[in-house]
Amino acid sequence: MKAEELDQKFDEGVAILEHFDLSTARRPGLETKRINVDFPMWMVDALDKEAKRLGVHRQAIIKTWIAQLLDAKMT
């Protein structure tokens, strides 16, 4: 199937997932790499307090805040 045909089916609301092999699908740019970062204790305490208030893990707070700051810098 050509891209134009696929676009047309999508625009018409036809299910198109059957035309893709989702077992090999990837989202580019979302690969992860583990890094170590040292924070002063007051920062860790503040992060933990905010994470508890929101009901999420500390890592989620760090990722969200860094992503927001980077996004703001890029726009």
PDB file of N, CA, C, O and CB in Angstrom:
ATOM      1  N   MET A   1       0.846  -1.170   0.000  1.00  0.00           N
ATOM      2  CA  MET A   1       0.000   0.000   0.000  1.00  0.00           C
ATOM      3  C   MET A   1       0.893   1.236   0.000  1.00  0.00           C
ATOM      4  O   MET A   1       1.888   1.296   0.722  1.00  0.00           O
ATOM      5  CB  MET A   1      -0.963  -0.004   1.218  1.00  0.00           C
ATOM      6  N   LYS A   2       0.534   2.197  -0.800  1.00  0.00           N
ATOM      7  CA  LYS A   2       1.296   3.441  -0.891  1.00  0.00           C
ATOM      8  C   LYS A   2       0.906   4.378   0.252  1.00  0.00           C
ATOM      9  O   LYS A   2      -0.174   4.266   0.831  1.00  0.00           O
ATOM     10  CB  LYS A   2       1.061   4.128  -2.260  1.00  0.00           C
ATOM     11  N   ALA A   3       1.804   5.292   0.556  1.00  0.00           N
ATOM     12  CA  ALA A   3       1.581   6.234   1.655  1.00  0.00           C
ATOM     13  C   ALA A   3       0.314   7.052   1.446  1.00  0.00           C
ATOM     14  O   ALA A   3      -0.414   7.330   2.399  1.00  0.00           O
ATOM     15  CB  ALA A   3       2.777   7.166   1.803  1.00  0.00           C
ATOM     16  N   GLU A   4       0.053   7.434   0.206  1.00  0.00           N
ATOM     17  CA  GLU A   4      -1.145   8.234  -0.079  1.00  0.00           C
ATOM     18  C   GLU A   4      -2.420   7.466   0.259  1.00  0.00           C
ATOM     19  O   GLU A   4      -3.375   8.027   0.796  1.00  0.00           O
ATOM     20  CB  GLU A   4      -1.166   8.655  -1.554  1.00  0.00           C
ATOM     21  N   GLU A   5      -2.416   6.153  -0.070  1.00  0.00           N
ATOM     22  CA  GLU A   5      -3.586   5.322   0.235  1.00  0.00           C
ATOM     23  C   GLU A   5      -3.778   5.206   1.748  1.00  0.00           C
ATOM     24  O   GLU A   5      -4.897   5.280   2.255  1.00  0.00           O
ATOM     25  CB  GLU A   5      -3.436   3.915  -0.396  1.00  0.00           C
ATOM     26  N   LEU A   6      -2.664   5.022   2.453  1.00  0.00           N
ATOM     27  CA  LEU A   6      -2.719   4.915   3.908  1.00  0.00           C
ATOM     28  C   LEU A   6      -3.226   6.219   4.518  1.00  0.00           C
ATOM     29  O   LEU A   6      -4.061   6.197   5.421  1.00  0.00           O
ATOM     30  CB  LEU A   6      -1.333   4.558   4.478  1.00  0.00           C
ATOM     31  N   ASP A   7      -2.731   7.342   4.036  1.00  0.00           N
ATOM     32  CA  ASP A   7      -3.198   8.650   4.513  1.00  0.00           C
ATOM     33  C   ASP A   7      -4.698   8.817   4.296  1.00  0.00           C
ATOM     34  O   ASP A   7      -5.415   9.306   5.169  1.00  0.00           O
ATOM     35  CB  ASP A   7      -2.442   9.779   3.802  1.00  0.00           C
ATOM     36  N   GLN A   8      -5.157   8.404   3.124  1.00  0.00           N
ATOM     37  CA  GLN A   8      -6.576   8.554   2.806  1.00  0.00           C
ATOM     38  C   GLN A   8      -7.431   7.702   3.744  1.00  0.00           C
ATOM     39  O   GLN A   8      -8.458   8.160   4.246  1.00  0.00           O
ATOM     40  CB  GLN A   8      -6.843   8.166   1.338  1.00  0.00           C
ATOM     41  N   LYS A   9      -6.995   6.445   3.980  1.00  0.00           N
ATOM     42  CA  LYS A   9      -7.748   5.574   4.887  1.00  0.00           C
ATOM     43  C   LYS A   9      -7.794   6.178   6.289  1.00  0.00           C
ATOM     44  O   LYS A   9      -8.835   6.171   6.945  1.00  0.00           O
ATOM     45  CB  LYS A   9      -7.120   4.162   4.934  1.00  0.00           C
ATOM     46  N   PHE A  10      -6.651   6.701   6.738  1.00  0.00           N
ATOM     47  CA  PHE A  10      -6.594   7.312   8.061  1.00  0.00           C
ATOM     48  C   PHE A  10      -7.549   8.499   8.144  1.00  0.00           C
ATOM     49  O   PHE A  10      -8.311   8.632   9.102  1.00  0.00           O
ATOM     50  CB  PHE A  10      -5.161   7.757   8.387  1.00  0.00           C
ATOM     51  N   ASP A  11      -7.499   9.353   7.135  1.00  0.00           N
ATOM     52  CA  ASP A  11      -8.372  10.534   7.104  1.00  0.00           C
ATOM     53  C   ASP A  11      -9.849  10.162   7.087  1.00  0.00           C
ATOM     54  O   ASP A  11     -10.691  10.911   7.580  1.00  0.00           O
ATOM     55  CB  ASP A  11      -8.051  11.387   5.890  1.00  0.00           C
ATOM     56  N   GLU A  12     -10.156   8.999   6.516  1.00  0.00           N
ATOM     57  CA  GLU A  12     -11.546   8.535   6.447  1.00  0.00           C
ATOM     58  C   GLU A  12     -11.979   7.820   7.725  1.00  0.00           C
ATOM     59  O   GLU A  12     -13.136   7.423   7.858  1.00  0.00           O
ATOM     60  CB  GLU A  12     -11.728   7.606   5.255  1.00  0.00           C
ATOM     61  N   GLY A  13     -11.046   7.658   8.662  1.00  0.00           N
ATOM     62  CA  GLY A  13     -11.379   7.017   9.927  1.00  0.00           C
ATOM     63  C   GLY A  13     -11.308   5.504   9.893  1.00  0.00           C
ATOM     64  O   GLY A  13     -11.790   4.839  10.810  1.00  0.00           O
ATOM     65  N   VAL A  14     -10.712   4.950   8.845  1.00  0.00           N
ATOM     66  CA  VAL A  14     -10.564   3.498   8.719  1.00  0.00           C
ATOM     67  C   VAL A  14      -9.411   3.045   9.611  1.00  0.00           C
ATOM     68  O   VAL A  14      -8.389   3.726   9.694  1.00  0.00           O
ATOM     69  CB  VAL A  14     -10.316   3.079   7.228  1.00  0.00           C
ATOM     70  N   ALA A  15      -9.569   1.895  10.281  1.00  0.00           N
ATOM     71  CA  ALA A  15      -8.503   1.349  11.120  1.00  0.00           C
ATOM     72  C   ALA A  15      -7.323   0.957  10.237  1.00  0.00           C
ATOM     73  O   ALA A  15      -7.486   0.203   9.277  1.00  0.00           O
ATOM     74  CB  ALA A  15      -9.008   0.126  11.942  1.00  0.00           C
ATOM     75  N   ILE A  16      -6.149   1.462  10.557  1.00  0.00           N
ATOM     76  CA  ILE A  16      -4.981   1.197   9.719  1.00  0.00           C
ATOM     77  C   ILE A  16      -3.889   0.409  10.442  1.00  0.00           C
ATOM     78  O   ILE A  16      -2.874   0.069   9.834  1.00  0.00           O
ATOM     79  CB  ILE A  16      -4.411   2.497   9.219  1.00  0.00           C
ATOM     80  N   LEU A  17      -4.077   0.116  11.724  1.00  0.00           N
ATOM     81  CA  LEU A  17      -3.033  -0.567  12.485  1.00  0.00           C
ATOM     82  C   LEU A  17      -2.705  -1.940  11.928  1.00  0.00           C
ATOM     83  O   LEU A  17      -1.587  -2.425  12.105  1.00  0.00           O
ATOM     84  CB  LEU A  17      -3.448  -0.698  13.923  1.00  0.00           C
ATOM     85  N   GLU A  18      -3.649  -2.571  11.262  1.00  0.00           N
ATOM     86  CA  GLU A  18      -3.402  -3.905  10.702  1.00  0.00           C
ATOM     87  C   GLU A  18      -2.309  -3.867   9.631  1.00  0.00           C
ATOM     88  O   GLU A  18      -1.778  -4.914   9.261  1.00  0.00           O
ATOM     89  CB  GLU A  18      -4.698  -4.481  10.106  1.00  0.00           C
ATOM     90  N   HIS A  19      -1.974  -2.706   9.141  1.00  0.00           N
ATOM     91  CA  HIS A  19      -0.956  -2.564   8.106  1.00  0.00           C
ATOM     92  C   HIS A  19       0.447  -2.359   8.681  1.00  0.00           C
ATOM     93  O   HIS A  19       1.403  -2.175   7.929  1.00  0.00           O
ATOM     94  CB  HIS A  19      -1.308  -1.408   7.200  1.00  0.00           C
ATOM     95  N   PHE A  20       0.572  -2.389   9.997  1.00  0.00           N
ATOM     96  CA  PHE A  20       1.857  -2.160  10.647  1.00  0.00           C
ATOM     97  C   PHE A  20       2.243  -3.351  11.503  1.00  0.00           C
ATOM     98  O   PHE A  20       1.386  -4.027  12.071  1.00  0.00           O
ATOM     99  CB  PHE A  20       1.814  -0.891  11.496  1.00  0.00           C
ATOM    100  N   ASP A  21       3.555  -3.602  11.592  1.00  0.00           N
ATOM    101  CA  ASP A  21       4.087  -4.619  12.493  1.00  0.00           C
ATOM    102  C   ASP A  21       4.470  -3.908  13.787  1.00  0.00           C
ATOM    103  O   ASP A  21       5.573  -3.374  13.904  1.00  0.00           O
ATOM    104  CB  ASP A  21       5.321  -5.381  11.858  1.00  0.00           C
ATOM    105  N   LEU A  22       3.560  -3.904  14.757  1.00  0.00           N
ATOM    106  CA  LEU A  22       3.780  -3.160  16.000  1.00  0.00           C
ATOM    107  C   LEU A  22       4.832  -3.797  16.899  1.00  0.00           C
ATOM    108  O   LEU A  22       5.309  -3.161  17.838  1.00  0.00           O
ATOM    109  CB  LEU A  22       2.486  -3.038  16.758  1.00  0.00           C
ATOM    110  N   SER A  23       5.200  -5.054  16.621  1.00  0.00           N
ATOM    111  CA  SER A  23       6.214  -5.701  17.459  1.00  0.00           C
ATOM    112  C   SER A  23       7.591  -5.072  17.257  1.00  0.00           C
ATOM    113  O   SER A  23       8.472  -5.221  18.104  1.00  0.00           O
ATOM    114  CB  SER A  23       6.276  -7.201  17.152  1.00  0.00           C
ATOM    115  N   THR A  24       7.778  -4.377  16.150  1.00  0.00           N
ATOM    116  CA  THR A  24       9.071  -3.740  15.890  1.00  0.00           C
ATOM    117  C   THR A  24       8.989  -2.216  15.918  1.00  0.00           C
ATOM    118  O   THR A  24       9.963  -1.534  15.600  1.00  0.00           O
ATOM    119  CB  THR A  24       9.610  -4.194  14.548  1.00  0.00           C
ATOM    120  N   ALA A  25       7.842  -1.690  16.292  1.00  0.00           N
ATOM    121  CA  ALA A  25       7.662  -0.233  16.301  1.00  0.00           C
ATOM    122  C   ALA A  25       8.485   0.406  17.413  1.00  0.00           C
ATOM    123  O   ALA A  25       8.597  -0.141  18.511  1.00  0.00           O
ATOM    124  CB  ALA A  25       6.174   0.129  16.470  1.00  0.00           C
ATOM    125  N   ARG A  26       9.056   1.564  17.118  1.00  0.00           N
ATOM    126  CA  ARG A  26       9.827   2.325  18.104  1.00  0.00           C
ATOM    127  C   ARG A  26       9.433   3.783  18.028  1.00  0.00           C
ATOM    128  O   ARG A  26       8.969   4.260  16.992  1.00  0.00           O
ATOM    129  CB  ARG A  26      11.350   2.161  17.877  1.00  0.00           C
ATOM    130  N   ARG A  27       9.615   4.474  19.110  1.00  0.00           N
ATOM    131  CA  ARG A  27       9.381   5.918  19.140  1.00  0.00           C
ATOM    132  C   ARG A  27      10.748   6.582  19.172  1.00  0.00           C
ATOM    133  O   ARG A  27      11.398   6.607  20.218  1.00  0.00           O
ATOM    134  CB  ARG A  27       8.493   6.351  20.379  1.00  0.00           C
ATOM    135  N   PRO A  28      11.195   7.122  18.038  1.00  0.00           N
ATOM    136  CA  PRO A  28      12.539   7.705  17.981  1.00  0.00           C
ATOM    137  C   PRO A  28      12.715   8.848  18.966  1.00  0.00           C
ATOM    138  O   PRO A  28      11.800   9.631  19.219  1.00  0.00           O
ATOM    139  CB  PRO A  28      12.834   8.194  16.580  1.00  0.00           C
ATOM    140  N   GLY A  29      13.913   8.916  19.508  1.00  0.00           N
ATOM    141  CA  GLY A  29      14.230   9.994  20.436  1.00  0.00           C
ATOM    142  C   GLY A  29      13.803   9.718  21.867  1.00  0.00           C
ATOM    143  O   GLY A  29      14.036  10.548  22.746  1.00  0.00           O
ATOM    144  N   LEU A  30      13.182   8.567  22.122  1.00  0.00           N
ATOM    145  CA  LEU A  30      12.724   8.267  23.476  1.00  0.00           C
ATOM    146  C   LEU A  30      13.533   7.149  24.133  1.00  0.00           C
ATOM    147  O   LEU A  30      13.152   6.634  25.183  1.00  0.00           O
ATOM    148  CB  LEU A  30      11.259   7.887  23.450  1.00  0.00           C
ATOM    149  N   GLU A  31      14.662   6.776  23.503  1.00  0.00           N
ATOM    150  CA  GLU A  31      15.515   5.784  24.128  1.00  0.00           C
ATOM    151  C   GLU A  31      16.046   6.382  25.432  1.00  0.00           C
ATOM    152  O   GLU A  31      16.271   7.589  25.523  1.00  0.00           O
ATOM    153  CB  GLU A  31      16.685   5.352  23.174  1.00  0.00           C
ATOM    154  N   THR A  32      16.237   5.549  26.413  1.00  0.00           N
ATOM    155  CA  THR A  32      16.698   6.066  27.703  1.00  0.00           C
ATOM    156  C   THR A  32      18.155   5.695  27.945  1.00  0.00           C
ATOM    157  O   THR A  32      18.665   4.722  27.390  1.00  0.00           O
ATOM    158  CB  THR A  32      15.819   5.531  28.843  1.00  0.00           C
ATOM    159  N   LYS A  33      18.805   6.478  28.773  1.00  0.00           N
ATOM    160  CA  LYS A  33      20.167   6.211  29.213  1.00  0.00           C
ATOM    161  C   LYS A  33      20.224   6.521  30.699  1.00  0.00           C
ATOM    162  O   LYS A  33      19.825   7.600  31.136  1.00  0.00           O
ATOM    163  CB  LYS A  33      21.220   7.056  28.404  1.00  0.00           C
ATOM    164  N   ARG A  34      20.713   5.586  31.453  1.00  0.00           N
ATOM    165  CA  ARG A  34      20.819   5.769  32.897  1.00  0.00           C
ATOM    166  C   ARG A  34      22.028   6.651  33.209  1.00  0.00           C
ATOM    167  O   ARG A  34      23.126   6.429  32.699  1.00  0.00           O
ATOM    168  CB  ARG A  34      20.934   4.397  33.623  1.00  0.00           C
ATOM    169  N   ILE A  35      21.802   7.656  34.060  1.00  0.00           N
ATOM    170  CA  ILE A  35      22.885   8.525  34.515  1.00  0.00           C
ATOM    171  C   ILE A  35      22.798   8.656  36.033  1.00  0.00           C
ATOM    172  O   ILE A  35      21.746   8.426  36.630  1.00  0.00           O
ATOM    173  CB  ILE A  35      22.812   9.928  33.825  1.00  0.00           C
ATOM    174  N   ASN A  36      23.891   9.021  36.630  1.00  0.00           N
ATOM    175  CA  ASN A  36      23.919   9.273  38.071  1.00  0.00           C
ATOM    176  C   ASN A  36      24.082  10.766  38.299  1.00  0.00           C
ATOM    177  O   ASN A  36      24.918  11.414  37.670  1.00  0.00           O
ATOM    178  CB  ASN A  36      25.067   8.475  38.765  1.00  0.00           C
ATOM    179  N   VAL A  37      23.281  11.301  39.196  1.00  0.00           N
ATOM    180  CA  VAL A  37      23.351  12.720  39.528  1.00  0.00           C
ATOM    181  C   VAL A  37      23.365  12.841  41.045  1.00  0.00           C
ATOM    182  O   VAL A  37      22.562  12.213  41.735  1.00  0.00           O
ATOM    183  CB  VAL A  37      22.151  13.520  38.903  1.00  0.00           C
ATOM    184  N   ASP A  38      24.277  13.646  41.554  1.00  0.00           N
ATOM    185  CA  ASP A  38      24.349  13.883  42.994  1.00  0.00           C
ATOM    186  C   ASP A  38      23.616  15.174  43.324  1.00  0.00           C
ATOM    187  O   ASP A  38      23.854  16.209  42.703  1.00  0.00           O
ATOM    188  CB  ASP A  38      25.825  13.948  43.479  1.00  0.00           C
ATOM    189  N   PHE A  39      22.717  15.104  44.314  1.00  0.00           N
ATOM    190  CA  PHE A  39      21.968  16.264  44.779  1.00  0.00           C
ATOM    191  C   PHE A  39      22.279  16.502  46.245  1.00  0.00           C
ATOM    192  O   PHE A  39      22.500  15.547  46.990  1.00  0.00           O
ATOM    193  CB  PHE A  39      20.448  16.070  44.565  1.00  0.00           C
ATOM    194  N   PRO A  40      22.302  17.761  46.675  1.00  0.00           N
ATOM    195  CA  PRO A  40      22.432  18.016  48.108  1.00  0.00           C
ATOM    196  C   PRO A  40      21.193  17.491  48.837  1.00  0.00           C
ATOM    197  O   PRO A  40      20.112  17.397  48.256  1.00  0.00           O
ATOM    198  CB  PRO A  40      22.630  19.534  48.384  1.00  0.00           C
ATOM    199  N   MET A  41      21.360  17.162  50.082  1.00  0.00           N
ATOM    200  CA  MET A  41      20.285  16.544  50.858  1.00  0.00           C
ATOM    201  C   MET A  41      19.034  17.410  50.910  1.00  0.00           C
ATOM    202  O   MET A  41      17.926  16.874  50.872  1.00  0.00           O
ATOM    203  CB  MET A  41      20.762  16.258  52.263  1.00  0.00           C
ATOM    204  N   TRP A  42      19.175  18.737  50.996  1.00  0.00           N
ATOM    205  CA  TRP A  42      17.995  19.598  51.059  1.00  0.00           C
ATOM    206  C   TRP A  42      17.157  19.455  49.791  1.00  0.00           C
ATOM    207  O   TRP A  42      15.930  19.543  49.836  1.00  0.00           O
ATOM    208  CB  TRP A  42      18.408  21.066  51.261  1.00  0.00           C
ATOM    209  N   MET A  43      17.844  19.228  48.635  1.00  0.00           N
ATOM    210  CA  MET A  43      17.122  19.051  47.377  1.00  0.00           C
ATOM    211  C   MET A  43      16.383  17.718  47.351  1.00  0.00           C
ATOM    212  O   MET A  43      15.239  17.637  46.905  1.00  0.00           O
ATOM    213  CB  MET A  43      18.086  19.141  46.191  1.00  0.00           C
ATOM    214  N   VAL A  44      17.044  16.688  47.828  1.00  0.00           N
ATOM    215  CA  VAL A  44      16.413  15.364  47.878  1.00  0.00           C
ATOM    216  C   VAL A  44      15.182  15.416  48.773  1.00  0.00           C
ATOM    217  O   VAL A  44      14.134  14.867  48.433  1.00  0.00           O
ATOM    218  CB  VAL A  44      17.412  14.292  48.392  1.00  0.00           C
ATOM    219  N   ASP A  45      15.315  16.076  49.917  1.00  0.00           N
ATOM    220  CA  ASP A  45      14.167  16.199  50.828  1.00  0.00           C
ATOM    221  C   ASP A  45      13.013  16.955  50.170  1.00  0.00           C
ATOM    222  O   ASP A  45      11.854  16.557  50.289  1.00  0.00           O
ATOM    223  CB  ASP A  45      14.588  16.912  52.125  1.00  0.00           C
ATOM    224  N   ALA A  46      13.339  18.047  49.476  1.00  0.00           N
ATOM    225  CA  ALA A  46      12.296  18.831  48.805  1.00  0.00           C
ATOM    226  C   ALA A  46      11.642  18.031  47.682  1.00  0.00           C
ATOM    227  O   ALA A  46      10.426  18.086  47.503  1.00  0.00           O
ATOM    228  CB  ALA A  46      12.882  20.137  48.246  1.00  0.00           C
ATOM    229  N   LEU A  47      12.450  17.286  46.925  1.00  0.00           N
ATOM    230  CA  LEU A  47      11.905  16.440  45.859  1.00  0.00           C
ATOM    231  C   LEU A  47      10.995  15.358  46.426  1.00  0.00           C
ATOM    232  O   LEU A  47       9.920  15.093  45.887  1.00  0.00           O
ATOM    233  CB  LEU A  47      13.039  15.799  45.051  1.00  0.00           C
ATOM    234  N   ASP A  48      11.432  14.736  47.517  1.00  0.00           N
ATOM    235  CA  ASP A  48      10.618  13.686  48.141  1.00  0.00           C
ATOM    236  C   ASP A  48       9.302  14.242  48.670  1.00  0.00           C
ATOM    237  O   ASP A  48       8.259  13.600  48.551  1.00  0.00           O
ATOM    238  CB  ASP A  48      11.392  13.017  49.277  1.00  0.00           C
ATOM    239  N   LYS A  49       9.353  15.430  49.252  1.00  0.00           N
ATOM    240  CA  LYS A  49       8.135  16.056  49.774  1.00  0.00           C
ATOM    241  C   LYS A  49       7.144  16.330  48.641  1.00  0.00           C
ATOM    242  O   LYS A  49       5.951  16.053  48.771  1.00  0.00           O
ATOM    243  CB  LYS A  49       8.477  17.370  50.516  1.00  0.00           C
ATOM    244  N   GLU A  50       7.644  16.873  47.531  1.00  0.00           N
ATOM    245  CA  GLU A  50       6.776  17.165  46.384  1.00  0.00           C
ATOM    246  C   GLU A  50       6.251  15.876  45.750  1.00  0.00           C
ATOM    247  O   GLU A  50       5.087  15.803  45.357  1.00  0.00           O
ATOM    248  CB  GLU A  50       7.537  17.998  45.333  1.00  0.00           C
ATOM    249  N   ALA A  51       7.106  14.867  45.653  1.00  0.00           N
ATOM    250  CA  ALA A  51       6.681  13.584  45.088  1.00  0.00           C
ATOM    251  C   ALA A  51       5.581  12.959  45.939  1.00  0.00           C
ATOM    252  O   ALA A  51       4.611  12.415  45.409  1.00  0.00           O
ATOM    253  CB  ALA A  51       7.877  12.619  44.974  1.00  0.00           C
ATOM    254  N   LYS A  52       5.733  13.038  47.245  1.00  0.00           N
ATOM    255  CA  LYS A  52       4.708  12.487  48.140  1.00  0.00           C
ATOM    256  C   LYS A  52       3.398  13.258  47.992  1.00  0.00           C
ATOM    257  O   LYS A  52       2.320  12.663  47.967  1.00  0.00           O
ATOM    258  CB  LYS A  52       5.188  12.527  49.608  1.00  0.00           C
ATOM    259  N   ARG A  53       3.495  14.577  47.896  1.00  0.00           N
ATOM    260  CA  ARG A  53       2.300  15.403  47.746  1.00  0.00           C
ATOM    261  C   ARG A  53       1.532  15.042  46.478  1.00  0.00           C
ATOM    262  O   ARG A  53       0.302  15.017  46.471  1.00  0.00           O
ATOM    263  CB  ARG A  53       2.677  16.883  47.726  1.00  0.00           C
ATOM    264  N   LEU A  54       2.278  14.759  45.396  1.00  0.00           N
ATOM    265  CA  LEU A  54       1.651  14.430  44.117  1.00  0.00           C
ATOM    266  C   LEU A  54       1.351  12.941  43.950  1.00  0.00           C
ATOM    267  O   LEU A  54       0.641  12.546  43.025  1.00  0.00           O
ATOM    268  CB  LEU A  54       2.534  14.885  42.993  1.00  0.00           C
ATOM    269  N   GLY A  55       1.892  12.119  44.847  1.00  0.00           N
ATOM    270  CA  GLY A  55       1.662  10.678  44.765  1.00  0.00           C
ATOM    271  C   GLY A  55       2.435  10.014  43.638  1.00  0.00           C
ATOM    272  O   GLY A  55       1.950   9.072  43.010  1.00  0.00           O
ATOM    273  N   VAL A  56       3.647  10.514  43.384  1.00  0.00           N
ATOM    274  CA  VAL A  56       4.493   9.940  42.336  1.00  0.00           C
ATOM    275  C   VAL A  56       5.883   9.680  42.911  1.00  0.00           C
ATOM    276  O   VAL A  56       6.172  10.039  44.053  1.00  0.00           O
ATOM    277  CB  VAL A  56       4.574  10.886  41.093  1.00  0.00           C
ATOM    278  N   HIS A  57       6.734   9.054  42.108  1.00  0.00           N
ATOM    279  CA  HIS A  57       8.105   8.806  42.539  1.00  0.00           C
ATOM    280  C   HIS A  57       8.971  10.041  42.302  1.00  0.00           C
ATOM    281  O   HIS A  57       8.658  10.883  41.460  1.00  0.00           O
ATOM    282  CB  HIS A  57       8.691   7.590  41.800  1.00  0.00           C
ATOM    283  N   ARG A  58      10.047  10.132  43.048  1.00  0.00           N
ATOM    284  CA  ARG A  58      10.990  11.250  42.917  1.00  0.00           C
ATOM    285  C   ARG A  58      11.472  11.400  41.475  1.00  0.00           C
ATOM    286  O   ARG A  58      11.572  12.515  40.963  1.00  0.00           O
ATOM    287  CB  ARG A  58      12.192  11.049  43.854  1.00  0.00           C
ATOM    288  N   GLN A  59      11.766  10.289  40.830  1.00  0.00           N
ATOM    289  CA  GLN A  59      12.271  10.331  39.460  1.00  0.00           C
ATOM    290  C   GLN A  59      11.275  10.995  38.512  1.00  0.00           C
ATOM    291  O   GLN A  59      11.676  11.701  37.587  1.00  0.00           O
ATOM    292  CB  GLN A  59      12.590   8.922  38.974  1.00  0.00           C
ATOM    293  N   ALA A  60       9.992  10.777  38.733  1.00  0.00           N
ATOM    294  CA  ALA A  60       8.971  11.393  37.877  1.00  0.00           C
ATOM    295  C   ALA A  60       9.009  12.910  37.999  1.00  0.00           C
ATOM    296  O   ALA A  60       8.867  13.621  37.005  1.00  0.00           O
ATOM    297  CB  ALA A  60       7.569  10.869  38.241  1.00  0.00           C
ATOM    298  N   ILE A  61       9.200  13.404  39.216  1.00  0.00           N
ATOM    299  CA  ILE A  61       9.298  14.853  39.432  1.00  0.00           C
ATOM    300  C   ILE A  61      10.510  15.410  38.689  1.00  0.00           C
ATOM    301  O   ILE A  61      10.407  16.412  37.982  1.00  0.00           O
ATOM    302  CB  ILE A  61       9.395  15.180  40.949  1.00  0.00           C
ATOM    303  N   ILE A  62      11.650  14.758  38.854  1.00  0.00           N
ATOM    304  CA  ILE A  62      12.883  15.234  38.226  1.00  0.00           C
ATOM    305  C   ILE A  62      12.735  15.246  36.708  1.00  0.00           C
ATOM    306  O   ILE A  62      13.071  16.235  36.057  1.00  0.00           O
ATOM    307  CB  ILE A  62      14.081  14.353  38.641  1.00  0.00           C
ATOM    308  N   LYS A  63      12.233  14.148  36.144  1.00  0.00           N
ATOM    309  CA  LYS A  63      12.062  14.070  34.687  1.00  0.00           C
ATOM    310  C   LYS A  63      11.105  15.143  34.178  1.00  0.00           C
ATOM    311  O   LYS A  63      11.376  15.795  33.170  1.00  0.00           O
ATOM    312  CB  LYS A  63      11.546  12.683  34.284  1.00  0.00           C
ATOM    313  N   THR A  64      10.000  15.323  34.870  1.00  0.00           N
ATOM    314  CA  THR A  64       8.996  16.297  34.435  1.00  0.00           C
ATOM    315  C   THR A  64       9.553  17.710  34.478  1.00  0.00           C
ATOM    316  O   THR A  64       9.403  18.464  33.516  1.00  0.00           O
ATOM    317  CB  THR A  64       7.743  16.203  35.308  1.00  0.00           C
ATOM    318  N   TRP A  65      10.194  18.075  35.578  1.00  0.00           N
ATOM    319  CA  TRP A  65      10.718  19.433  35.710  1.00  0.00           C
ATOM    320  C   TRP A  65      11.821  19.712  34.695  1.00  0.00           C
ATOM    321  O   TRP A  65      11.856  20.787  34.098  1.00  0.00           O
ATOM    322  CB  TRP A  65      11.244  19.659  37.120  1.00  0.00           C
ATOM    323  N   ILE A  66      12.717  18.756  34.497  1.00  0.00           N
ATOM    324  CA  ILE A  66      13.785  18.962  33.516  1.00  0.00           C
ATOM    325  C   ILE A  66      13.196  19.079  32.115  1.00  0.00           C
ATOM    326  O   ILE A  66      13.615  19.935  31.336  1.00  0.00           O
ATOM    327  CB  ILE A  66      14.813  17.808  33.573  1.00  0.00           C
ATOM    328  N   ALA A  67      12.228  18.224  31.787  1.00  0.00           N
ATOM    329  CA  ALA A  67      11.588  18.283  30.465  1.00  0.00           C
ATOM    330  C   ALA A  67      10.906  19.631  30.252  1.00  0.00           C
ATOM    331  O   ALA A  67      10.992  20.205  29.167  1.00  0.00           O
ATOM    332  CB  ALA A  67      10.564  17.142  30.308  1.00  0.00           C
ATOM    333  N   GLN A  68      10.230  20.138  31.278  1.00  0.00           N
ATOM    334  CA  GLN A  68       9.561  21.437  31.161  1.00  0.00           C
ATOM    335  C   GLN A  68      10.567  22.561  30.935  1.00  0.00           C
ATOM    336  O   GLN A  68      10.344  23.438  30.101  1.00  0.00           O
ATOM    337  CB  GLN A  68       8.731  21.723  32.418  1.00  0.00           C
ATOM    338  N   LEU A  69      11.662  22.538  31.668  1.00  0.00           N
ATOM    339  CA  LEU A  69      12.687  23.573  31.509  1.00  0.00           C
ATOM    340  C   LEU A  69      13.340  23.508  30.132  1.00  0.00           C
ATOM    341  O   LEU A  69      13.559  24.541  29.499  1.00  0.00           O
ATOM    342  CB  LEU A  69      13.754  23.435  32.597  1.00  0.00           C
ATOM    343  N   LEU A  70      13.651  22.299  29.665  1.00  0.00           N
ATOM    344  CA  LEU A  70      14.260  22.155  28.347  1.00  0.00           C
ATOM    345  C   LEU A  70      13.299  22.576  27.247  1.00  0.00           C
ATOM    346  O   LEU A  70      13.699  23.219  26.277  1.00  0.00           O
ATOM    347  CB  LEU A  70      14.710  20.718  28.125  1.00  0.00           C
ATOM    348  N   ASP A  71      12.037  22.214  27.400  1.00  0.00           N
ATOM    349  CA  ASP A  71      11.026  22.596  26.411  1.00  0.00           C
ATOM    350  C   ASP A  71      10.888  24.115  26.339  1.00  0.00           C
ATOM    351  O   ASP A  71      10.773  24.685  25.254  1.00  0.00           O
ATOM    352  CB  ASP A  71       9.667  21.954  26.753  1.00  0.00           C
ATOM    353  N   ALA A  72      10.901  24.762  27.499  1.00  0.00           N
ATOM    354  CA  ALA A  72      10.792  26.222  27.537  1.00  0.00           C
ATOM    355  C   ALA A  72      12.008  26.879  26.875  1.00  0.00           C
ATOM    356  O   ALA A  72      11.877  27.915  26.223  1.00  0.00           O
ATOM    357  CB  ALA A  72      10.652  26.711  28.993  1.00  0.00           C
ATOM    358  N   LYS A  73      13.175  26.283  27.041  1.00  0.00           N
ATOM    359  CA  LYS A  73      14.393  26.831  26.430  1.00  0.00           C
ATOM    360  C   LYS A  73      14.370  26.682  24.912  1.00  0.00           C
ATOM    361  O   LYS A  73      14.916  27.520  24.195  1.00  0.00           O
ATOM    362  CB  LYS A  73      15.636  26.136  27.002  1.00  0.00           C
ATOM    363  N   MET A  74      13.735  25.610  24.422  1.00  0.00           N
ATOM    364  CA  MET A  74      13.738  25.326  22.982  1.00  0.00           C
ATOM    365  C   MET A  74      12.659  26.079  22.228  1.00  0.00           C
ATOM    366  O   MET A  74      12.699  26.145  20.999  1.00  0.00           O
ATOM    367  CB  MET A  74      13.565  23.852  22.750  1.00  0.00           C
ATOM    368  N   THR A  75      11.699  26.646  22.937  1.00  0.00           N
ATOM    369  CA  THR A  75      10.619  27.353  22.240  1.00  0.00           C
ATOM    370  C   THR A  75      10.781  28.849  22.336  1.00  0.00           C
ATOM    371  O   THR A  75       9.958  29.594  21.804  1.00  0.00           O
ATOM    372  CB  THR A  75       9.271  26.952  22.801  1.00  0.00           C
TER     373      THR A  75
END
